[in-house]
Amino acid sequence: MNLVRRSVLKHPSGLEIKTPMLIPSFSSKGFILREPKERESKYTFFQTITELPDATNLTSGKISEVAELLKNTSETLTDSMLVSAYDIFHKHIPLPYQNTTPEIIFLDSGGYESDDVYDYSEIVRSTGNSNDWETKHYMEVLEKWPDHVPSVFTSYDREFRGKPVVEQMELAKHSLSKFRKKQLCCFLIKPVSKTEKTFKRTLSEICDNITKLKYFNIIGIAEKDLGNSVSMVMKNITQIRLALDNAKIKIPLHIFGSLDPLTSWLYYISGAELFDGLTWLRYGYSDGQAVYYRNHGIISLGIDIKEYKIKVQTIEDNLQYLKDLQLEMAEYAFDGNYDKIRFNRELLKRESEKLDKSLRKRYK
C-alpha cells in the first residue's frame, strides 16, 4: 500500500502549494524575552483593539530573541514558515508580512505558547506564558490579517482537548468559516480525552466522522498527541490516511511539532505530508540527525568560530538542509527509489517495509 504522496493545494489567491512541505517555525516559547531596543522601534507590530495585559506582567510587550532570527532569515526563507498568532498579538515578534515573506505563511492558533505543553525537541520544558489568550484575541489577528498574504489559518484548539471530534469540527468551522474564500484552513484535532496516551479513542471518532473533514483544506495533529512512541505515531498517521483515502478525500495531513530529519521522514512514509517545528532553531542538522548545535559548528566550521556566528551559520545551514530534504522526499515519492535517500536509507527502508507488511496482513 503506497502511503507516500505529493499533493497540490490551491490557495484562493491562485498560489499552488506543493507537498511534501517542511515548514520552519518561529515561537517565543523556550526563547529569551527581553525589553525592546531602540532600533527595534521601527518594527511593525500588530495593533490590537484589546487592552494588552498589565505592564507588571513580565512577558507583556517584550521582544522574543526569535524576532531577530526571523529578520536575519527573511531573505533565505522563501518557501514557507509558521508563526504564532499569540506572539503577533502580544508583540513578541513583528508582523512577518511586513518583511520579505515566503510564499505561504502558516498562522498557528497559539495553544503551544499559552499552555503547559511541549514538544520533543525542547531542551527545557517551558510552561505556558502568563498573558491572556482567548478565542477573541485569535479572531482579532485573523480579521486584521491582510488578504493579499497567502496563508493557512489553523483552528483555535486551546479549548478542543477533551471534547468529541464532532464538537471540535463544529467549533473549527465556526471560527474559520468567514475566511475560507480568502485563506486555506487547517483543522487541528486534539485528543477527545485529557488523559489519552494512545490516540485510540480519538482515532475511532475521526474514522467514524471521516467524511465531515471535507470542509477543511488540511488536517493537523500535534506529534505529542498521536501516541507515546514513534511507532504508535506512525501507525495512527497511517490509519487516518487510509480512512481518508477510502473516503476518497485527498486532504493532506500536517504533523505539528515534528521537523527533525529522521521523524519527518518516518511520518512521511506513514502518510503525512506537512511538517513544522522548532528543531531547526535548537539543533544543527547533520547527516540525517539533529545534533547539539555547538557540535554541529565544530564539525562544520571548526573550533575558532565565535558562539554567535556558529548559531547564525547553523540556522542558515538548517534552512538549506530542509530545502534539500524536501526535494529529496518529493523525488522519492515519484518512484519509491530508496537510492535517492541520502541518510538513514536502510532504517527508512526497513520501517517502510514493516509498515507495509503490517497493513497487508491487516487488510488481506
ROZADREN-847345 format. One line per 4 residues: number of its first residue (from 1); for each residue x, y, z of N, C-alpha, C, O. Coordinates in steps of 0.1 Angstrom, whole numbers. Example, Ala and Ser with C-alpha at 12.3 -4.5 7.8 and 13.67 -1.06 7.14 Angstrom:
BEGIN
1 = 132 -57 78 123 -45 78 132 -33 78 142 -33 85 | 128 -22 71 137 -11 71 129 0 79 134 11 80
END
This chain:
BEGIN
1 = 8 -12 0 0 0 0 9 12 0 17 14 9 | 7 21 -9 15 33 -11 9 45 -3 -1 50 -6 | 16 48 8 11 59 16 19 72 13 14 83 17 | 30 71 6 38 83 3 32 90 -9 28 83 -19
5 = 31 103 -8 24 110 -19 29 125 -20 35 130 -11 | 26 131 -31 28 145 -33 14 151 -37 7 145 -45 | 11 162 -31 -2 169 -33 0 183 -38 11 189 -36 | -10 189 -44 -10 203 -47 -23 209 -41 -34 205 -44
9 = -21 219 -32 -32 227 -26 -33 240 -34 -23 247 -35 | -45 243 -38 -47 255 -45 -53 266 -35 -64 265 -30 | -45 276 -33 -48 287 -24 -58 296 -31 -57 298 -44 | -68 302 -24 -77 312 -31 -70 323 -38 -76 329 -48
13 = -58 326 -35 -51 336 -42 -46 332 -56 -42 340 -64 | -47 319 -59 -42 313 -71 -28 306 -69 -24 298 -78 | -22 308 -58 -9 301 -55 -11 286 -54 -21 282 -47 | -2 278 -59 -3 264 -58 8 260 -48 20 263 -49
17 = 4 253 -37 13 248 -26 15 233 -28 6 225 -28 | 28 230 -30 31 216 -33 37 209 -20 45 214 -14 | 32 197 -18 38 189 -7 47 178 -13 46 175 -25 | 56 172 -6 58 174 9 64 188 12 70 195 4
21 = 61 193 24 65 206 28 71 205 42 64 201 52 | 83 211 44 89 212 57 89 226 61 95 235 54 | 82 230 71 79 243 75 87 248 87 84 244 98 | 96 257 85 103 263 97 94 271 106 87 279 101
25 = 94 269 119 85 275 128 93 286 136 105 284 139 | 85 296 141 90 306 150 81 307 162 69 307 160 | 86 307 174 78 308 186 86 314 197 98 312 198 | 79 322 205 86 328 217 89 318 228 97 320 237
29 = 81 307 228 82 298 239 96 291 239 100 285 229 | 102 291 251 115 285 252 127 294 248 138 289 248 | 124 306 243 134 315 239 133 328 248 123 331 254 | 144 335 249 145 347 258 136 358 253 134 361 241
33 = 129 364 263 121 376 261 128 387 268 131 387 280 | 130 398 261 137 410 266 130 423 262 122 423 254 | 135 433 269 129 447 266 134 451 252 146 448 248 | 125 457 244 129 461 230 140 471 230 141 480 239
37 = 149 470 221 160 480 219 155 492 211 144 491 204 | 162 502 211 158 514 204 156 512 189 146 516 183 | 165 504 183 164 502 168 152 493 165 148 493 153 | 147 486 175 135 477 172 122 485 172 112 479 169
41 = 123 498 175 111 506 175 105 507 161 94 511 159 | 114 504 151 110 505 137 102 493 132 97 492 121 | 103 482 141 95 470 137 80 473 136 75 482 144 | 73 467 127 59 468 126 52 458 135 54 446 132
45 = 44 462 145 37 452 153 22 453 151 17 462 146 | 16 442 155 1 441 154 -5 451 163 -2 452 175 | -15 459 158 -22 469 166 -35 463 171 -44 461 163 | -35 460 184 -47 453 190 -57 463 195 -53 474 200
49 = -70 460 193 -80 468 199 -83 463 213 -90 470 221 | -78 451 217 -80 446 230 -69 451 239 -57 452 235 | -72 455 251 -62 460 260 -53 449 264 -57 439 269 | -40 452 262 -30 442 265 -28 440 280 -32 449 287
53 = -22 429 284 -20 427 299 -13 438 305 -6 446 299 | -15 439 318 -9 450 326 6 450 325 12 439 323 | 12 461 326 27 463 324 35 455 334 47 452 332 | 29 451 345 36 443 355 38 429 351 46 421 356
57 = 30 425 341 32 411 335 46 410 328 48 418 319 | 54 401 333 68 401 328 70 398 313 80 401 307 | 60 391 307 61 388 293 54 399 284 57 399 272 | 47 408 290 39 417 282 48 427 274 56 434 281
61 = 47 427 261 54 437 253 69 434 251 75 442 244 | 74 423 256 88 421 255 90 414 241 82 406 236 | 102 416 236 105 411 223 112 397 224 121 396 232 | 108 387 217 115 375 217 128 375 209 128 382 199
65 = 138 368 213 150 367 206 147 361 192 155 363 183 | 136 354 190 132 348 177 130 359 167 131 357 155 | 126 371 172 123 382 163 136 385 154 135 388 142 | 147 385 161 160 388 154 163 376 144 168 379 133
69 = 160 364 148 162 353 139 153 354 126 157 351 115 | 141 358 129 131 360 118 136 370 108 135 369 96 | 141 381 113 147 392 105 159 387 97 160 390 85 | 168 380 104 180 375 97 178 365 86 186 364 77
73 = 167 357 87 165 347 78 154 351 67 151 342 59 | 150 363 68 139 367 59 142 365 44 133 363 36 | 154 367 40 158 366 26 160 352 22 158 348 10 | 163 343 31 166 329 28 153 321 29 152 311 22
77 = 144 325 37 131 318 40 121 321 29 113 331 30 | 122 314 18 114 317 6 101 309 4 92 313 -3 | 101 296 10 90 287 7 79 289 17 67 291 13 | 82 287 29 71 287 39 77 290 53 89 289 55
81 = 68 293 62 71 294 76 58 294 85 47 296 79 | 60 291 97 49 291 107 52 301 118 63 300 124 | 42 309 121 43 318 132 30 317 141 20 312 136 | 31 321 153 20 320 162 13 333 163 19 344 165
85 = -1 332 162 -9 344 164 -7 350 178 -9 362 180 | -4 341 188 -2 346 202 10 356 202 9 366 208 | 21 352 195 33 361 195 30 374 188 35 384 192 | 22 373 177 19 385 170 10 394 178 13 406 179
89 = 0 389 184 -9 397 192 -2 403 204 -5 415 207 | 7 396 211 13 401 223 26 408 219 34 412 228 | 29 410 206 40 418 201 54 412 206 64 420 208 | 55 399 207 67 393 209 76 392 196 88 391 197
93 = 69 391 185 76 392 172 69 402 163 57 404 165 | 76 408 154 69 418 145 61 410 134 62 398 133 | 52 418 127 44 412 117 53 406 106 61 413 100 | 52 393 103 61 387 94 58 392 79 67 391 71
97 = 46 396 76 43 400 63 48 414 60 45 419 48 | 54 421 69 59 434 66 74 433 61 79 443 55 | 80 422 62 93 419 57 92 411 44 81 410 39 | 104 407 39 103 398 28 97 385 32 101 379 42
101 = 86 381 26 78 369 31 80 357 22 82 358 10 | 79 345 28 78 333 20 65 332 12 57 340 14 | 64 322 3 52 321 -5 40 319 4 29 324 0 | 41 311 14 29 308 23 33 309 37 44 304 42
105 = 24 315 45 26 316 60 15 308 67 4 309 64 | 20 299 76 11 291 84 9 299 97 19 302 104 | -3 302 100 -6 310 112 -12 301 123 -23 296 122 | -4 298 133 -8 288 144 -17 296 154 -16 308 155
109 = -25 288 161 -35 295 169 -31 298 183 -39 303 191 | -18 295 187 -13 300 200 -14 290 211 -11 294 223 | -20 278 210 -21 269 221 -8 265 227 -7 263 239 | 2 263 218 15 259 223 22 270 232 27 266 242
113 = 20 282 228 26 293 236 19 296 249 25 300 259 | 6 294 249 -2 298 261 -5 287 271 -9 290 282 | -2 274 267 -5 263 276 8 256 281 19 258 275 | 7 248 291 18 240 296 20 227 288 19 216 293
117 = 23 229 275 26 218 266 40 220 261 45 231 261 | 45 209 255 59 210 250 60 200 238 52 191 237 | 70 202 231 73 192 220 86 185 224 93 189 233 | 89 174 216 101 166 220 114 173 218 124 168 224
121 = 115 183 210 128 189 208 131 200 219 142 205 218 | 122 203 228 125 213 238 136 208 247 136 197 252 | 146 217 250 157 214 259 152 216 273 156 207 282 | 145 226 276 139 228 288 124 229 286 119 236 277
125 = 116 221 294 101 221 292 95 233 298 92 234 310 | 93 243 289 88 256 294 73 255 297 65 248 290 | 69 263 307 54 264 310 49 275 301 56 282 294 | 35 275 300 29 285 291 31 299 296 33 301 308
129 = 31 309 287 32 323 291 20 327 299 9 322 298 | 21 338 307 10 342 316 1 352 309 -9 356 315 | 4 356 297 -5 366 290 -18 359 287 -19 347 285 | -29 367 287 -42 362 283 -42 357 269 -35 363 260
133 = -50 347 267 -51 342 253 -64 335 252 -66 324 257 | -74 341 244 -87 336 242 -91 336 228 -83 342 219 | -102 330 224 -107 329 210 -108 343 205 -104 346 193 | -113 353 212 -115 366 207 -102 373 203 -101 381 194
137 = -91 369 210 -78 375 207 -73 369 193 -68 376 185 | -75 356 192 -71 350 179 -79 355 168 -73 358 157 | -92 357 169 -100 362 159 -96 376 155 -98 380 143 | -92 383 164 -88 397 161 -76 397 152 -75 405 142
141 = -66 388 154 -55 387 145 -59 382 131 -55 388 121 | -68 372 130 -73 367 117 -80 378 110 -78 379 98 | -89 385 116 -97 396 109 -88 407 104 -92 414 95 | -77 410 110 -68 420 106 -57 415 96 -50 423 90
145 = -56 402 94 -46 397 86 -49 401 71 -60 400 67 | -39 406 64 -42 411 50 -45 400 40 -38 390 40 | -55 402 32 -59 392 23 -49 389 12 -48 377 7 | -40 398 9 -30 396 -1 -18 387 3 -10 384 -5
149 = -18 383 16 -7 375 20 -12 361 21 -19 357 30 | -8 352 12 -13 338 12 -9 331 25 2 330 29 | -19 325 32 -17 320 45 -26 307 47 -35 305 39 | -22 300 57 -31 289 62 -35 292 76 -26 294 85
153 = -47 294 79 -52 296 93 -55 283 100 -62 275 94 | -50 282 112 -52 270 120 -64 272 129 -65 283 135 | -72 262 131 -84 264 141 -78 266 155 -68 261 159 | -86 274 162 -83 277 176 -85 264 184 -97 261 187
157 = -75 258 189 -76 244 195 -75 244 210 -75 234 216 | -73 256 216 -70 256 231 -81 250 239 -79 244 250 | -93 251 234 -105 245 241 -109 232 236 -119 226 241 | -102 226 227 -106 214 220 -104 201 228 -112 192 228
161 = -92 201 235 -88 188 242 -99 184 252 -105 192 260 | -103 171 251 -114 165 259 -128 166 253 -137 161 259 | -129 173 242 -142 174 235 -143 163 224 -133 160 218 | -155 158 221 -157 149 210 -152 155 197 -153 168 195
165 = -147 147 187 -142 152 175 -153 160 167 -149 171 161 | -165 156 167 -176 163 160 -177 177 166 -179 187 158 | -176 178 179 -178 192 185 -166 200 182 -167 212 179 | -154 194 181 -142 202 177 -143 207 163 -140 218 160
169 = -149 198 154 -151 202 140 -160 214 139 -158 224 132 | -171 214 147 -181 225 146 -175 238 151 -177 249 146 | -167 237 162 -160 249 167 -150 255 157 -149 267 155 | -143 245 150 -134 250 140 -141 256 128 -136 267 123
173 = -152 250 124 -159 256 113 -164 270 116 -163 279 108 | -169 271 128 -175 284 133 -164 295 132 -167 306 128 | -152 292 137 -142 302 138 -135 305 124 -130 316 122 | -135 295 115 -128 297 102 -137 300 90 -132 303 80
177 = -150 298 92 -159 299 80 -158 312 72 -159 312 60 | -156 323 79 -156 336 72 -143 339 64 -143 348 56 | -133 330 66 -120 332 60 -118 322 48 -108 323 41 | -127 313 46 -124 302 36 -122 306 22 -115 300 14
181 = -128 318 18 -127 323 5 -114 331 3 -110 335 -8 | -107 334 14 -95 342 14 -82 334 17 -72 337 11 | -83 324 26 -72 317 30 -75 302 31 -87 298 32 | -65 294 32 -67 280 34 -69 278 49 -64 285 58
185 = -76 267 53 -80 264 67 -75 250 71 -77 241 64 | -69 250 83 -64 237 88 -71 234 101 -72 243 110 | -77 222 102 -84 218 114 -74 210 123 -69 199 119 | -70 216 134 -61 209 143 -68 201 154 -75 206 162
189 = -68 188 152 -75 178 161 -68 176 174 -56 174 174 | -75 176 185 -69 173 198 -76 160 203 -87 157 199 | -69 153 213 -74 141 218 -88 144 225 -90 154 231 | -97 134 224 -110 135 230 -110 133 245 -120 135 251
193 = -99 128 250 -98 126 264 -85 134 269 -75 133 262 | -86 140 280 -74 148 285 -63 139 291 -52 143 293 | -67 126 293 -57 116 298 -52 106 288 -45 97 291 | -57 107 275 -54 97 265 -40 97 261 -34 108 259
197 = -33 86 260 -19 84 257 -17 78 243 -6 79 237 | -27 71 238 -25 63 226 -32 68 214 -30 63 202 | -41 78 215 -49 84 205 -60 74 199 -66 77 189 | -62 63 206 -71 53 201 -85 57 201 -92 56 190
201 = -90 63 211 -104 68 212 -106 79 201 -116 80 194 | -96 88 200 -97 99 191 -97 94 177 -105 99 168 | -88 85 174 -88 79 161 -101 72 157 -105 74 145 | -107 65 166 -120 59 163 -131 70 159 -138 68 150
205 = -131 81 166 -141 91 163 -137 98 150 -146 102 143 | -125 100 147 -121 105 134 -126 97 123 -132 101 113 | -124 84 124 -128 74 113 -143 74 112 -148 72 101 | -150 75 123 -165 75 123 -171 87 116 -182 87 111
209 = -163 98 116 -168 111 110 -159 116 99 -158 128 97 | -153 106 92 -142 110 82 -147 119 71 -140 128 67 | -159 117 66 -164 125 55 -166 140 59 -166 148 50 | -168 142 72 -170 156 76 -158 164 75 -158 177 77
213 = -146 158 74 -134 165 73 -132 172 59 -123 180 57 | -141 169 50 -140 175 36 -141 190 37 -136 197 28 | -146 196 47 -148 210 49 -135 217 49 -134 229 45 | -124 211 54 -111 217 57 -102 214 45 -103 205 38
217 = -91 223 44 -81 221 34 -69 212 39 -63 205 31 | -67 212 52 -56 205 58 -61 199 71 -68 206 79 | -56 187 75 -59 181 88 -46 181 96 -36 176 91 | -46 188 108 -34 188 116 -36 181 129 -46 180 135
221 = -24 175 133 -24 168 146 -10 171 152 0 170 145 | -9 173 165 4 175 171 11 161 173 4 152 177 | 24 161 170 31 148 172 29 142 186 27 130 188 | 29 151 196 28 147 210 15 140 213 14 132 222
225 = 4 144 205 -9 139 208 -12 125 201 -21 118 205 | -3 122 192 -6 110 183 -2 97 190 -4 86 184 | 5 97 201 9 85 208 22 87 215 29 97 214 | 25 77 224 37 78 232 49 70 227 58 68 235
229 = 49 67 214 61 61 208 61 65 193 50 68 188 | 73 65 187 73 68 173 65 58 164 58 62 155 | 66 45 168 59 35 160 44 37 162 36 35 152 | 39 41 174 25 44 175 20 56 167 9 56 161
233 = 29 66 167 25 78 159 24 74 144 15 78 138 | 34 66 140 33 62 126 21 54 122 14 56 112 | 17 45 131 5 37 129 -8 45 129 -17 43 121 | -8 55 138 -20 63 139 -21 73 126 -32 75 121
237 = -10 78 122 -10 86 109 -15 77 98 -23 82 90 | -10 65 97 -14 56 86 -29 53 87 -35 53 76 | -35 51 98 -49 48 99 -57 60 95 -67 58 88 | -53 72 98 -61 83 94 -59 85 78 -69 88 72
241 = -47 83 73 -45 84 59 -53 74 51 -59 78 41 | -54 62 56 -61 52 49 -76 54 50 -83 52 40 | -81 59 61 -95 63 62 -99 74 53 -110 74 46 | -90 84 51 -92 95 42 -92 89 27 -101 93 19
245 = -83 81 24 -82 75 11 -94 67 7 -99 68 -4 | -99 59 17 -110 51 15 -123 59 12 -132 55 5 | -123 71 18 -134 80 16 -132 89 4 -140 98 2 | -121 87 -3 -117 95 -15 -115 110 -11 -119 118 -19
249 = -109 112 0 -106 125 5 -91 127 4 -84 120 11 | -87 137 -4 -72 139 -7 -66 150 2 -55 154 -1 | -73 153 13 -67 164 22 -54 159 28 -54 148 33 | -44 167 28 -31 163 34 -31 164 49 -38 172 55
253 = -22 156 55 -20 156 70 -8 164 73 3 163 67 | -10 173 83 1 181 88 4 177 102 -5 177 111 | 17 173 105 21 169 118 28 181 125 39 186 120 | 22 187 135 27 198 142 38 194 152 36 184 160
257 = 49 201 152 60 198 162 70 188 158 77 182 166 | 70 184 145 80 174 140 87 180 128 82 180 117 | 100 184 130 107 189 119 122 185 120 131 192 115 | 124 173 126 138 168 125 140 159 114 130 154 108
261 = 152 157 109 154 149 97 150 135 97 147 129 86 | 149 129 109 145 115 109 130 113 111 124 105 103 | 124 119 121 109 116 123 101 122 111 91 117 108 | 106 133 106 98 138 94 98 128 83 87 126 77
265 = 109 121 81 109 110 71 100 99 75 92 94 67 | 101 95 87 93 83 92 78 86 91 70 78 87 | 74 99 94 60 102 93 55 104 79 44 103 75 | 65 108 70 62 110 56 59 96 50 49 95 42
269 = 67 86 53 64 73 47 51 67 53 46 56 48 | 46 73 64 34 68 70 21 75 65 10 70 67 | 23 85 57 12 92 50 10 106 53 1 112 47 | 18 112 62 17 127 64 25 134 53 33 128 46
273 = 22 147 51 28 155 40 34 168 44 42 174 37 | 29 174 56 34 187 60 39 185 74 34 178 82 | 51 192 77 57 191 90 63 204 94 69 211 86 | 61 208 107 67 220 112 73 218 125 70 208 132
277 = 81 227 130 87 225 143 98 235 146 101 243 137 | 103 235 158 113 245 162 127 239 163 137 245 166 | 128 226 159 141 219 159 152 226 152 163 226 156 | 149 232 141 159 239 133 165 251 140 176 255 136
281 = 158 257 150 163 268 158 171 263 170 179 270 176 | 169 250 174 175 245 186 187 236 184 196 234 193 | 188 230 172 198 220 169 205 222 156 200 231 148 | 215 215 152 221 215 139 217 202 132 218 191 138
285 = 214 203 119 211 191 111 224 186 105 231 194 98 | 227 174 108 239 168 103 238 153 100 234 146 109 | 240 149 87 240 135 83 227 128 88 227 117 93 | 216 135 86 203 128 88 199 129 103 189 122 107
289 = 205 137 111 202 137 125 202 152 130 207 161 123 | 195 154 141 195 167 148 205 166 159 203 158 168 | 216 174 159 226 173 169 228 187 177 224 197 172 | 234 186 188 237 198 196 244 208 187 254 205 180
293 = 239 220 186 243 230 176 258 233 177 264 236 167 | 263 233 189 277 236 191 286 226 184 297 229 178 | 282 213 186 290 202 180 289 203 164 298 201 157 | 277 207 160 275 210 145 285 220 141 291 219 130
297 = 286 231 149 296 242 145 310 237 145 318 241 136 | 314 229 154 328 224 155 331 215 142 341 216 136 | 321 207 139 323 198 127 323 205 114 331 203 105 | 314 215 113 312 222 101 321 234 99 326 237 88
301 = 324 241 110 331 254 109 345 254 116 353 263 113 | 347 245 125 360 244 132 358 250 146 347 253 150 | 369 250 154 368 254 168 371 268 171 371 273 183 | 374 276 161 378 290 163 367 300 161 369 312 163
305 = 355 295 157 344 304 154 337 308 167 334 300 175 | 333 321 168 326 326 179 312 320 180 306 317 170 | 307 320 192 294 313 195 283 319 187 275 311 181 | 281 332 186 270 338 179 271 334 164 261 331 158
309 = 283 334 158 284 331 144 281 316 142 275 312 131 | 284 307 151 281 293 150 265 292 149 260 284 141 | 259 299 158 244 298 159 238 303 146 229 296 140 | 242 315 141 237 320 129 239 311 117 231 309 109
313 = 252 306 116 255 297 104 248 284 105 244 279 95 | 246 279 117 238 266 119 224 268 114 219 259 107 | 218 279 117 204 281 113 203 282 98 194 277 92 | 213 289 92 213 290 77 215 277 71 209 273 61
317 = 224 269 77 227 255 72 214 247 73 211 239 64 | 207 248 84 195 241 86 184 244 75 177 235 71 | 183 256 72 173 260 62 177 254 48 168 249 41 | 189 254 45 193 247 32 191 232 33 187 226 23
321 = 194 226 45 191 212 47 177 209 45 173 199 38 | 168 217 50 154 215 49 149 216 34 141 208 30 | 155 225 27 152 226 13 156 214 5 148 208 -3 | 168 209 8 173 197 1 165 185 5 162 176 -3
325 = 161 184 18 154 172 23 140 172 17 134 161 13 | 134 184 15 120 185 9 121 180 -5 112 173 -10 | 131 184 -12 133 179 -26 135 164 -27 130 157 -36 | 143 159 -18 146 145 -17 133 137 -15 131 126 -21
329 = 125 142 -6 112 135 -3 103 134 -15 97 124 -19 | 103 146 -22 94 147 -34 99 137 -45 91 131 -52 | 112 136 -46 118 127 -57 116 113 -53 113 104 -62 | 116 109 -40 114 96 -36 99 92 -38 96 81 -42
333 = 90 102 -36 76 99 -38 73 96 -53 63 89 -56 | 81 101 -62 79 100 -76 80 85 -80 72 80 -88 | 90 78 -75 92 64 -80 96 54 -69 98 42 -71 | 96 59 -56 99 50 -45 113 44 -45 116 34 -39
337 = 123 51 -51 136 46 -52 144 50 -40 147 62 -38 | 148 41 -31 155 44 -19 169 49 -21 174 56 -12 | 174 47 -33 188 52 -36 188 68 -36 199 74 -35 | 176 74 -36 176 89 -36 176 94 -22 177 106 -20
341 = 176 85 -12 176 90 2 191 90 6 197 80 6 | 195 101 11 210 103 14 213 96 27 223 89 28 | 205 98 38 208 94 51 197 85 57 186 86 53 | 201 76 65 192 67 72 184 58 62 173 54 65
345 = 190 55 50 183 48 40 179 34 44 167 31 42 | 187 27 50 184 13 54 173 13 65 164 5 65 | 174 22 75 164 23 85 151 26 79 141 20 83 | 150 36 71 137 40 65 131 29 56 119 27 56
349 = 140 22 49 135 11 40 130 0 49 119 -5 46 | 137 -3 60 132 -13 69 119 -10 75 110 -18 76 | 117 2 80 105 7 87 93 8 77 82 5 80 | 96 12 65 86 13 54 81 -1 51 69 -3 49
353 = 90 -11 50 86 -25 46 78 -31 58 69 -38 56 | 82 -28 70 75 -33 82 61 -28 82 51 -35 85 | 59 -15 79 46 -8 79 38 -14 68 26 -17 70 | 43 -16 56 36 -22 45 32 -36 48 20 -40 45
357 = 40 -44 55 37 -58 58 26 -59 68 17 -67 67 | 26 -50 78 15 -50 88 2 -46 82 -9 -51 86 | 2 -37 72 -10 -32 66 -16 -44 57 -28 -46 57 | -7 -50 50 -12 -61 41 -18 -72 49 -28 -78 45
361 = -12 -75 61 -17 -85 70 -31 -82 75 -39 -90 77 | -32 -69 78 -45 -64 84 -56 -63 74 -67 -66 77 | -53 -60 61 -63 -57 51 -64 -68 41 -71 -66 31 | -57 -80 43 -58 -90 32 -71 -97 33 -74 -106 25
END
